[in-house]
Amino acid sequence: MKRPYQRGLLLAKFFLFSRSFPLARPRFSTTKHVYQPLKNQECIISELKHYAAINLDGAVLLDVIFYFRKKGNGDYPISPSIGDLDNHVKAISDNLVKAHILSDDRIIVDLHASKCWAKEDYIQIEIYEVIPNDIQIEDPY
């Protein structure tokens, strides 16, 4: 598959030494407002706030690897206790906005994410500028 974008300059790189928790389902407050529970997200947000001076507002490529401490004999981190990859990515993208590193998570135009085993829990985040590829994207219709 040809991608419409390629990586440009590395704009930011973070190692967050915390376990990643997937973003929970939205909840309703007593006044019927929708909110995202921040349980287990405070540690990541506090680590990211050290980098708030970055403040990116142009199109970016996000590359995230979630490392989990291996428990069990499986080759891949697919345990229900680890959660879905897309929910981990949503938590990170929302936390990058809350920490004022990204102006909005809509500026992420390309995304690469993985879950892996490691000796310790941590998250590796790399943010790159985006360069359009000189390829013709074929319309499937």
Contact map, one row per residue, 1 for C-alpha under 8 A:
111000000000000000000000000000000000000000000000000000000000000000000000000000000000000000000000000000000000000000000000000000000000000000000
111100000000000000000000000000000000000000000000000000000000000000000000000000000000000000000000000000000000000000000000000000000000001000000
111111000000000000000000000000000000000000000000000000000000000000000000000000000000000000000000000000000000000000000000000000000000100000000
011111000000000000000000000000000000000000000000000000000000000000000000000000000000000000000000000000000000000000000000000000000001111010000
001111100000000000000000000000000000000000000000000000000000000000000000000000000000000000000000000000000000010000000000000000000111100000000
001111110000000000000000000000000000000000000000000000000000000000000000000000000000000000000000000000000000000000000000000000000111100000000
000011111100000000000000000000000000000000000000000000000000100000000000000000000000000000000000000000000000000000000000000000011110000000000
000001111100000000000000000000000000000000000000000000000000000000000000000000000000000000000000000000000000000000000000000000011110000000000
000000111110000000000000000000000000000000000000000000000000000000000000000000000000000000000000000000000000000000000000000000011000000000000
000000111111100000000000000000000000000000000000000000000000000000000000000000000000000000000000000000000000000000000000000001111000000000000
000000001111100000000000000000000000000000000000000000000000000000000000000000000000000000000000000000000000000000000000000001111000000000000
000000000111110000000000000000000000000000000000000001000000000000000000000000000000000000000000000000000000000000000000000011110000000000000
000000000111111000000000000000000000000000000000000000000000000000000000000000000000000000000000000000000000000000000000000111100000000000000
000000000001111100000000000000000000000000000000000000000000000000000000000000000000000000000000000000000000000000000000001111000000000000000
000000000000111110000000000000000000000000000000000000000000000000000000000000000000000000000000000000000000000000000000011110000000000000000
000000000000011111000000000000000000000000010011000000000000000000000000000000000000000000000000000000000000000000000000011100000000000000000
000000000000001111100000000000000000000000000000000000000000000000000000000000000000000000000000000000000000000000000000111000000000000000000
000000000000000111110000000000000000000000110000000000000000000000000000000000000000000000000000000000000000000000000000111000000000000000000
000000000000000011111000000000000000000000000000000000000000000000110000000000000000000000000000000000000000000000000000111000000000000000000
000000000000000001111100000000000000000000000000000000000000000001000000000000000000000100000000000000000000000000000000111000000000000000000
000000000000000000111110000000000000000110000000000000000000000000000000000000000110000100100000000000000000000000000000000000000000000000000
000000000000000000011111000000000000000000000000000000000000000000000000000000000111101111100000000000000000000000000000000000000000000000000
000000000000000000001111100000000001000000000000000000000000000000000000000000000000001101100000000000000000000000000000000000000000000000000
000000000000000000000111110000000001100000000000000000000000000000000000000000000000001000000000000000000000000000000000000000000000000000000
000000000000000000000011111000000001100000000000000000000000000000000000000000000000000000000000000000000000000000000000000000000000000000000
000000000000000000000001111100000111100000000000000000000000000000000000000000000000000000000000000000000000000000000000000000000000000000000
000000000000000000000000111110000111100000000000000000000000000000000000000000000000000000000000000000000000000000000000000000000000000000000
000000000000000000000000011111111110000000000000000000000000000000000000000000000000000000000000000000000000000000000000000000000000000000000
000000000000000000000000001111111110000000000000000000000000000000000000000000000000000000000000000000000000000000000000000000000000000000000
000000000000000000000000000111111000000000000000000000000000000000000000000000000000000000000000000000000000000000000000000000000000000000000
000000000000000000000000000111111000000000000000000000000000000000000000000000000000000000000000000000000000000000000000000000000000000000000
000000000000000000000000000111111100000000000000000000000000000000000000000000000000000000000000000000000000000000000000000000000000000000000
000000000000000000000000000111111110000000000000000000000000000000000000000000000000000000000000000000000000000000000000000000000000000000000
000000000000000000000000011110011111000000000000000000000000000000000000000000000000000000000000000000000000000000000000000000000000000000000
000000000000000000000000011110001111100000000000000000000000000000000000000000000000000000000000000000000000000000000000000000000000000000000
000000000000000000000011111000000111110000000000000000000000000000000000000000000000000000000000000000000000000000000000000000000000000000000
000000000000000000000001111000000011111000000000000000000000000000000000000000000000000000000000000000000000000000000000000000000000000000000
000000000000000000000000000000000001111111000000000000000000000000000000000000000000000000000000000000000000000000000000000000000000000000000
000000000000000000000000000000000000111111000000000000000000000000000000000000000000000000000000000000000000000000000000000000000000000000000
000000000000000000001000000000000000011111100000000000000000000000000000000000000000000000000000000000000000000000000000000000000000000000000
000000000000000000001000000000000000011111111000000000000000000000000000000000000000000000100010000000000000000000000000000000000000000000000
000000000000000000000000000000000000011111111100000000000000000000000000000000000000000000000000000000000000000000000000000000000000000000000
000000000000000001000000000000000000000111111110000000000000000000000000000000000000000000000000000000000000000000000000000000000000000000000
000000000000000101000000000000000000000011111111000000000000000000000000000000000000000000000010000000000000000000000000000000000000000000000
000000000000000000000000000000000000000011111111100000000000000000000000000000000000000000000011011000000000000000000000000000000000000000000
000000000000000000000000000000000000000001111111110000000000000000000000000000000000000000000000001000000000000000000000000000000000000000000
000000000000000100000000000000000000000000111111110000000000000000000000000000000000000000000000000000000000000000000000000000000000000000000
000000000000000100000000000000000000000000011111111100000000000000000000000000000000000000000011001010000000000000000000000000000000000000000
000000000000000000000000000000000000000000001111111100000000000000000000000000000000000000000000001110000000000000000000000000000000000000000
000000000000000000000000000000000000000000000111111110000000000000000000000000000000000000000000000000000000000000000000000000000000000000000
000000000000000000000000000000000000000000000001111111000000000000000000000000000000000000000000001010000000000000000000000000000000000000000
000000000000000000000000000000000000000000000001111111100000000000000000000000000000000000000000001110000000000000000000000000000000000000000
000000000000000000000000000000000000000000000000011111100000000000000000000000000000000000000000000110000000000000000000000000000000000000000
000000000001000000000000000000000000000000000000001111110000000000000000000000000000000000000000000110000000000000000000000000000000000000000
000000000000000000000000000000000000000000000000000111111000000000000000000000000000000000000000000111100000000000000000000000000000000000000
000000000000000000000000000000000000000000000000000001111100000000000000000000000000000000000000000011100000000000000000000000000000000000000
000000000000000000000000000000000000000000000000000000111110000000000000000000000000000000000000000001110010000000000000000000000000000000000
000000000000000000000000000000000000000000000000000000011111000000000000000000000000000000000000000000000010000000000000000000001000000000000
000000000000000000000000000000000000000000000000000000001111100000000000000000000000000000000000000000000011100000000000000000001100000000000
000000000000000000000000000000000000000000000000000000000111110000000000000000000000000000000000000000000011110000000000000000111100000000000
000000100000000000000000000000000000000000000000000000000011111000000000000000000000000000000000000000000001111100000000000000111100000000000
000000000000000000000000000000000000000000000000000000000001111100000000000000000000000000000000000000000001011100000000000011110000000000000
000000000000000000000000000000000000000000000000000000000000111110000000000000000000000000000000000000000000001110000000000011100000000000000
000000000000000000000000000000000000000000000000000000000000011111000000000000000000000010000000000000000000000111000000001111000000000000000
000000000000000000000000000000000000000000000000000000000000001111100000000000000000000000000000000000000000000011110000001110000000000000000
000000000000000000010000000000000000000000000000000000000000000111110000000000000000000000000000000000000000000011110000111100000000000000000
000000000000000000100000000000000000000000000000000000000000000011111000000000000000000000000000000000000000000000111101111100000000000000000
000000000000000000100000000000000000000000000000000000000000000001111100000010000000000000000000000000000000000000111111110000000000000000000
000000000000000000000000000000000000000000000000000000000000000000111110000000000000000000000000000000000000000000001111100000000000000000000
000000000000000000000000000000000000000000000000000000000000000000011111000010000000000000000000000000000000000000001110000000000000000000000
000000000000000000000000000000000000000000000000000000000000000000001111100000000000000000000000000000000000000000000000000000000000000000000
000000000000000000000000000000000000000000000000000000000000000000000111110000000000000000000000000000000000000000000000000000000000000000000
000000000000000000000000000000000000000000000000000000000000000000000011111000000000000000000000000000000000000000000000000000000000000000000
000000000000000000000000000000000000000000000000000000000000000000000001111110000000000000000000000000000000000000000000000000000000000000000
000000000000000000000000000000000000000000000000000000000000000000000000111110000000000000000000000000000000000000000000000000000000000000000
000000000000000000000000000000000000000000000000000000000000000000000000011111000000000000000000000000000000000000111000000000000000000000000
000000000000000000000000000000000000000000000000000000000000000000010100011111100100000000000000000000000000000000111000000000000000000000000
000000000000000000000000000000000000000000000000000000000000000000000000000111110110000000000000000000000000000000000000000000000000000000000
000000000000000000000000000000000000000000000000000000000000000000000000000011111110000000000000000000000000000000000000000000000000000000000
000000000000000000000000000000000000000000000000000000000000000000000000000001111111000000000000000000000000000000000000000000000000000000000
000000000000000000000000000000000000000000000000000000000000000000000000000000111110000000000000000000000000000000000000000000000000000000000
000000000000000000001100000000000000000000000000000000000000000000000000000011111111000000000000000000000000000000000000000000000000000000000
000000000000000000001100000000000000000000000000000000000000000000000000000001111111101100000000000000000000000000000000000000000000000000000
000000000000000000000100000000000000000000000000000000000000000000000000000000010111111100000000000000000000000000000000000000000000000000000
000000000000000000000100000000000000000000000000000000000000000000000000000000000011111110000000000000000000000011100000000000000000000000000
000000000000000000000000000000000000000000000000000000000000000000000000000000000001111111000000000000000000000000000000000000000000000000000
000000000000000000000111000000000000000000000000000000000000000000000000000000000011111111100000000000000000000000000000000000000000000000000
000000000000000000011110000000000000000000000000000000000000000000000000000000000011111111110000000000000000000000000000000000000000000000000
000000000000000000000100000000000000000000000000000000000000000100000000000000000000111111111000000000000000000010000000000000000000000000000
000000000000000000000110000000000000000000000000000000000000000000000000000000000000011111111100000000000000000000000000000000000000000000000
000000000000000000001110000000000000000010000000000000000000000000000000000000000000001111111110000000000000000000000000000000000000000000000
000000000000000000000000000000000000000000000000000000000000000000000000000000000000000111111111000000000000000000000000000000000000000000000
000000000000000000000000000000000000000000000000000000000000000000000000000000000000000011111111100000001000000000000000000000000000000000000
000000000000000000000000000000000000000000000000000000000000000000000000000000000000000001111111110000001000000000000000000000000000000000000
000000000000000000000000000000000000000010011001000000000000000000000000000000000000000000111111111000000000000000000000000000000000000000000
000000000000000000000000000000000000000000001001000000000000000000000000000000000000000000011111111111001000000000000000000000000000000000000
000000000000000000000000000000000000000000000000000000000000000000000000000000000000000000001111111111111000000000000000000000000000000000000
000000000000000000000000000000000000000000001000000000000000000000000000000000000000000000000111111110000000000000000000000000000000000000000
000000000000000000000000000000000000000000001101101100000000000000000000000000000000000000000011111111000000000000000000000000000000000000000
000000000000000000000000000000000000000000000000100111100000000000000000000000000000000000000001111111100000000000000000000000000000000000000
000000000000000000000000000000000000000000000001101111110000000000000000000000000000000000000001111111100000000000000000000000000000000000000
000000000000000000000000000000000000000000000000000000111000000000000000000000000000000000000001101111111010000000000000000000000000000000000
000000000000000000000000000000000000000000000000000000111000000000000000000000000000000000000000100111111010000000000000000000000000000000000
000000000000000000000000000000000000000000000000000000001000000000000000000000000000000000000000100001111110000000000000000000000000000000000
000000000000000000000000000000000000000000000000000000000000000000000000000000000000000000001101100001111111000000000000000000000000000000000
000000000000000000000000000000000000000000000000000000000000000000000000000000000000000000000000000000011111100000000000000000000000000000000
000000000000000000000000000000000000000000000000000000001111000000000000000000000000000000000000000001111111100000000000000000000000000000000
000000000000000000000000000000000000000000000000000000000011110000000000000000000000000000000000000000001111111000000000000000000000000000000
000000000000000000000000000000000000000000000000000000000011100000000000000000000000000000000000000000000111111000000000000000000000000000000
000010000000000000000000000000000000000000000000000000000001110000000000000000000000000000000000000000000001111100000000000000000000000000000
000000000000000000000000000000000000000000000000000000000000111000000000000000000000000000000000000000000001111110000000000000000000000000000
000000000000000000000000000000000000000000000000000000000000111100000000000000000000000000000000000000000000011111000000000000000000000000000
000000000000000000000000000000000000000000000000000000000000001111000000000000000000100010000000000000000000001111100000000000000000000000000
000000000000000000000000000000000000000000000000000000000000000111000000000000000000100000000000000000000000000111110000000000000000000000000
000000000000000000000000000000000000000000000000000000000000000011110000000110000000100000000000000000000000000011111000000000000000000000000
000000000000000000000000000000000000000000000000000000000000000011110000000110000000000000000000000000000000000001111100000000000000000000000
000000000000000000000000000000000000000000000000000000000000000000111100000110000000000000000000000000000000000000111110000000000000000000000
000000000000000000000000000000000000000000000000000000000000000000111100000000000000000000000000000000000000000000011111100000000000000000000
000000000000000000000000000000000000000000000000000000000000000000011100000000000000000000000000000000000000000000001111100000000000000000000
000000000000000000000000000000000000000000000000000000000000000000111000000000000000000000000000000000000000000000000111110000000000000000000
000000000000000011110000000000000000000000000000000000000000000001111000000000000000000000000000000000000000000000000111111000000000000000000
000000000000001111110000000000000000000000000000000000000000000001110000000000000000000000000000000000000000000000000001111100000000000000000
000000000000011111110000000000000000000000000000000000000000000111100000000000000000000000000000000000000000000000000000111110000000000000000
000000000000111100000000000000000000000000000000000000000000000111100000000000000000000000000000000000000000000000000000011111000000000000000
000000000001111000000000000000000000000000000000000000000000011110000000000000000000000000000000000000000000000000000000001111100000000000000
000000000111110000000000000000000000000000000000000000000000011100000000000000000000000000000000000000000000000000000000000111110000000000000
000000000111100000000000000000000000000000000000000000000001111000000000000000000000000000000000000000000000000000000000000011111000000000000
000000111111000000000000000000000000000000000000000000000001110000000000000000000000000000000000000000000000000000000000000001111100000000000
000000111110000000000000000000000000000000000000000000000111100000000000000000000000000000000000000000000000000000000000000000111110000000000
000011110000000000000000000000000000000000000000000000000011100000000000000000000000000000000000000000000000000000000000000000011111000000000
000011110000000000000000000000000000000000000000000000000000000000000000000000000000000000000000000000000000000000000000000000001111100000000
000111000000000000000000000000000000000000000000000000000000000000000000000000000000000000000000000000000000000000000000000000000111110000000
001111000000000000000000000000000000000000000000000000000000000000000000000000000000000000000000000000000000000000000000000000000011111000000
000100000000000000000000000000000000000000000000000000000000000000000000000000000000000000000000000000000000000000000000000000000001111100000
010100000000000000000000000000000000000000000000000000000000000000000000000000000000000000000000000000000000000000000000000000000000111110000
000000000000000000000000000000000000000000000000000000000000000000000000000000000000000000000000000000000000000000000000000000000000011111000
000100000000000000000000000000000000000000000000000000000000000000000000000000000000000000000000000000000000000000000000000000000000001111100
000000000000000000000000000000000000000000000000000000000000000000000000000000000000000000000000000000000000000000000000000000000000000111110
000000000000000000000000000000000000000000000000000000000000000000000000000000000000000000000000000000000000000000000000000000000000000011111
000000000000000000000000000000000000000000000000000000000000000000000000000000000000000000000000000000000000000000000000000000000000000001111
000000000000000000000000000000000000000000000000000000000000000000000000000000000000000000000000000000000000000000000000000000000000000000111
